[in-house]
Amino acid sequence: MKFIHLADAHLADKSSFNDDLGSLIRKKSWESFENIFKTNTDVDFALIAGDLFERQYFSAKDFDKIFDIFKSFGKDIYYVTGNHDYFDEYNTIFLNNKPNNLHIFTEENLSLFENGKLRVYGLSYKDRIYKNNFPYDLNLDRGFFNILLSHADISPSPTNYLDLDPVELNKIGFDYIALGHIHKASNIYNIFYPGSIEPHDFSDIYDYGYIRYDDGEISQIDSSLLSFENLDIYTNDFKSEDEIIDFIESKLSNKINFLRINIKNESDINFNRLKKKINASYVEINEDYDKDLFNLGDLYPNSLLSKYDKHFENADDEISKLARQIGLDAILRSKK
């Protein structure tokens, strides 16, 4: 059995950059999404774990475009919605034109699609908030390869999204659990987040792409076309501006680079000249900038960040570490 698992494409997302750069990011996100399906036509099916698009900005033309990609792929696609792409009376009409190989979970309660010896269980959002509990008393038929597909948090604290307990989930015995919602790739037990297919801003500084499953072998594929990089530059460590430029250039990828440089020492460097010499699509220079987003809880002691982080003061096991990372990431990304 072979399949791909992707999530959080956020196609047609509104960008925080200017029009030209925002258009570039959106264009490359579409290109990246289409490339994944074009280069994996040998698989048996695909899983999409929510936040496929931004419903506020996704047009009728966009639906036609994505349906054409799915038709060209030809294989079965199983798709659950998340908190950014949920279907309601506003956009359900577009499903009338969906291709036959696209199987959408339309209910908030757990349901399944069965195909030969495959069973894919899933549930979808019908609003930005998910309020139902997950049925951990589920009994699986071991004669099938059982997959759970969902857009969810692994969190010890209540959120506005579907909260899953990894220990209880593991006891059910799914062969593979395909989740979305967290933009950084990670896994625990047989629970997998593929991360977003592309970075969108400077909170996305990891590798991005999708997961490929080949007869039990699981690979994280870095297929992204964009790269966002945060670099701390201690100017005292360099003898000249040229040395700084050489160092920065050595850190750039062969992708389309968005670069944020954080100057850590007082310096007489000409920032405008430095920007012009760096081969990147976007360069931002800040002085004495603290890039550790997870220190924001300390900076804002009465915020949701600090209250969530406080739950992990004395926890050092792997599940708690992952839950802290996922929770803080989700809070930082939440949009009103």
VENLIN-V294013 format. One record per backbone hydrogen bond with DSSP energy under -0.5 kcal/mol. CO is the residue of the C=O (numbers start at 1). NH is the residue of the N-H. Records with the same first field share a line. If there is no record, write none. Layout:
CO = NH / NH
This chain:
1 = 215
2 = 44 / 45
3 = 213
4 = 47
5 = 211
6 = 49
10 = 13
11 = 54
18 = 22
19 = 23
20 = 24
21 = 25
22 = 26
23 = 27
24 = 28
25 = 29
26 = 30
27 = 31
28 = 32
29 = 33
30 = 34
31 = 35
32 = 36
33 = 37
34 = 38
35 = 39
37 = 40
38 = 41
40 = 43
44 = 76
45 = 4
46 = 78
47 = 6 / 49
48 = 50 / 80
50 = 8
51 = 10
52 = 11
53 = 55
54 = 57 / 58
57 = 59
59 = 63
60 = 64
61 = 65
62 = 66
63 = 67
64 = 68
65 = 69
66 = 70
67 = 71
68 = 72
69 = 73
70 = 74
76 = 46
77 = 103
78 = 48
79 = 105
80 = 50
81 = 125
84 = 55
88 = 91 / 92
91 = 94
92 = 95
93 = 96
94 = 97
95 = 98
99 = 102
101 = 77 / 103
102 = 104
103 = 79
104 = 106
105 = 81
107 = 124
111 = 122
113 = 120
115 = 118
117 = 145
118 = 115
119 = 121 / 147
120 = 113
121 = 149
122 = 111
125 = 87
129 = 131
134 = 136
135 = 138
138 = 140
140 = 142
141 = 144
144 = 146
145 = 119
146 = 175 / 176
147 = 121
148 = 178
149 = 123
150 = 152 / 180
151 = 162
153 = 155 / 164
160 = 130
161 = 163
162 = 153 / 164
164 = 155 / 166
165 = 169
166 = 170
167 = 171
168 = 172
169 = 172 / 173
176 = 148 / 178
177 = 179 / 192
178 = 150
179 = 194
180 = 152
183 = 196
186 = 193
188 = 191
190 = 177 / 192
191 = 188
192 = 179
193 = 186
195 = 7
196 = 209
201 = 204
203 = 205
208 = 223 / 224
210 = 221
211 = 5
212 = 214 / 219
213 = 3 / 215
214 = 217
216 = 218
217 = 214 / 219
219 = 212 / 221
220 = 222
221 = 210 / 223
225 = 256
227 = 258
229 = 231 / 260
231 = 233 / 262
232 = 234
233 = 235 / 264 / 265
234 = 237
235 = 238
240 = 244
241 = 245
242 = 246
243 = 247
244 = 248
245 = 249
246 = 250
247 = 251
248 = 251 / 252
249 = 252
255 = 257
256 = 227
257 = 281 / 282
258 = 229
259 = 284
260 = 231 / 262
261 = 263 / 286
262 = 233
263 = 288
269 = 271
270 = 274
271 = 275
272 = 276
273 = 277
274 = 278
275 = 278
278 = 280
282 = 259
284 = 261
286 = 263 / 288
289 = 291
291 = 293
292 = 295
293 = 296
295 = 298 / 299
296 = 300
300 = 303 / 306
303 = 307
304 = 308
305 = 309
306 = 310
307 = 311
308 = 311
309 = 312
310 = 313
312 = 315
314 = 316
317 = 321
318 = 322
319 = 323
320 = 324
321 = 325
322 = 326
323 = 327
324 = 328
325 = 329
326 = 330
327 = 331
328 = 332
329 = 333
330 = 334
